[in-house]
Amino acid sequence: MKRLELILSERELDAVIQAMETVGVPGYSVVRHVTGKGPHGSVSEGMEFSGLGANAHVIVFCEADLLNALRAALRPLLTYYGGVAYVTDAEAL
């Protein structure tokens, strides 16, 4: 089992979710209004009313054989819009 985590602008969340559903992910979790600091500086909810400026954290658990399709679907979006994604091994308790 793999765990994919994405941090991206909330503005691009719909496109990312659509790409994940097209590939056939079994499910995902979304945490909105993520703040923090990255290589390009701090991210805040300063423009919360419009959704601009805030990030979202997306978590996906899936089988390893789905990762190549997910990479192919998500990489162009992350390259164009920005954001980060990491894959780790996941083990159920």
C-alpha positions as CSV (number, residue, x, y, z in Angstrom):
1,M,0.0,0.0,0.0
2,K,1.3,3.5,-0.8
3,R,0.5,6.9,0.6
4,L,0.5,9.9,-1.7
5,E,0.4,13.3,-0.2
6,L,0.0,16.5,-2.2
7,I,0.3,20.1,-1.1
8,L,-1.1,22.5,-3.7
9,S,-3.1,25.7,-4.1
10,E,-6.8,25.3,-3.4
11,R,-7.4,26.9,-6.7
12,E,-6.1,23.8,-8.5
13,L,-7.9,21.3,-6.2
14,D,-10.8,20.5,-8.5
15,A,-8.4,19.7,-11.4
16,V,-6.3,17.4,-9.2
17,I,-9.3,15.6,-7.8
18,Q,-10.7,15.1,-11.3
19,A,-7.4,13.7,-12.5
20,M,-7.3,11.3,-9.5
21,E,-10.9,10.1,-10.1
22,T,-10.1,9.6,-13.8
23,V,-7.3,7.3,-12.9
24,G,-9.5,5.4,-10.4
25,V,-8.2,6.2,-6.9
26,P,-10.3,4.3,-4.4
27,G,-10.7,7.4,-2.2
28,Y,-8.9,10.5,-0.8
29,S,-8.9,13.0,2.0
30,V,-8.7,16.8,1.6
31,V,-7.6,19.2,4.3
32,R,-8.3,22.8,3.2
33,H,-6.7,26.0,4.4
34,V,-3.3,24.5,5.0
35,T,-0.7,27.1,6.0
36,G,3.0,27.0,6.5
37,K,6.3,27.8,4.8
38,G,8.0,26.3,1.8
39,P,10.9,27.2,-0.5
40,H,8.9,30.1,-2.0
41,G,8.0,31.6,1.3
42,S,5.1,31.5,3.7
43,V,1.5,30.5,2.7
44,S,-1.3,32.0,4.7
45,E,-5.1,32.3,4.6
46,G,-4.8,36.0,4.1
47,M,-7.2,35.9,1.1
48,E,-9.5,33.3,2.7
49,F,-12.6,34.9,1.3
50,S,-11.6,34.0,-2.3
51,G,-9.6,30.8,-1.7
52,L,-6.5,32.5,-3.2
53,G,-3.4,32.1,-1.1
54,A,-4.5,29.1,0.8
55,N,-3.2,25.6,0.2
56,A,-4.8,22.2,0.4
57,H,-3.4,18.9,1.6
58,V,-4.6,15.8,-0.3
59,I,-3.9,12.3,1.1
60,V,-4.5,9.2,-1.1
61,F,-3.9,5.5,-0.1
62,C,-3.7,3.2,-3.0
63,E,-2.1,0.0,-4.3
64,A,1.4,0.5,-5.8
65,D,0.2,-0.5,-9.3
66,L,-1.9,2.7,-9.5
67,L,1.1,5.0,-8.9
68,N,2.3,5.2,-12.5
69,A,-1.1,6.3,-13.8
70,L,-1.4,8.8,-10.9
71,R,2.1,10.2,-11.7
72,A,1.2,10.6,-15.4
73,A,-2.1,12.3,-14.5
74,L,-0.8,14.6,-11.8
75,R,2.7,15.6,-12.9
76,P,1.5,17.9,-15.7
77,L,-0.8,19.7,-13.2
78,L,1.9,20.1,-10.6
79,T,4.4,21.2,-13.2
80,Y,2.1,23.9,-14.5
81,Y,0.4,25.1,-11.4
82,G,3.0,24.2,-8.7
83,G,2.7,22.1,-5.6
84,V,4.5,19.1,-4.2
85,A,3.7,15.5,-4.0
86,Y,5.4,12.7,-2.1
87,V,4.9,8.9,-2.0
88,T,5.7,6.8,1.0
89,D,5.0,3.2,2.0
90,A,1.9,2.8,4.1
91,E,1.1,-0.1,6.5
92,A,-2.2,-0.6,8.2
93,L,-2.2,-1.1,11.9
